[in-house]
Each structure stands twice: as C-alpha cells, then as structure tokens.
Amino acid sequence: MDMANLELYELDGCPYCAKVVTKLEELGLDYESHKVPSSRAARDEVKAVSGQAGVPVLVDEDNGVEGMPESDDIVAYLEKTYGDGAA
C-alpha cells in the first residue's frame, strides 16, 4: 500500500495539533510536518493553504484536500479515509 501524501501544519504545544498527530500515529500514517510560527500574523503559509491562520491544517493531495482546518474535522476525515471505515 502506498503511503499517504499527507502534510500537517502544526504548532508545538498545541493540544488540537497533538490530537491530530495522535490519530495519524494510531493509523500508522506517515506525514510531513510543517511547524508554523507561534505568531498568527506570521502564518502566511497556513493562510495560503487554508484561508485562515489557525492550526492544525491538513493537506492530503492524493484526495484533493488542499487545506482542512479544525482538529475534529481532520480526525474524522482521517478515520473515514484511512481508518477502519476506509474502503
């Protein structure tokens, strides 16, 4: 099975980011981590990807996800796409 082409924009010490990382690890998914600046004003890369400055943001090019915000949404998406519910 090919590894997913996942990228995660995250911030050290962010509990929402940690929740997503935990789910990625549970599912055995490799991902590329992009650590973002703690200053929201400096998060141009995140804004370019997702249209907002919050993290975490998931990019899954293989499935056309170009910048999904909100940890709960990301966890649900990962579960559905790569977890037990996956086709």
Secondary structure, 3 states (H helix, E strand, C coil): CCCCCEEEEECCCCHHHHHHHHHHHHCCCCEEEEECCCCHHHCHHHHHHHCCCCCCEEEEHHHCEEEEECHHHHHHHHHHHHCCCCC
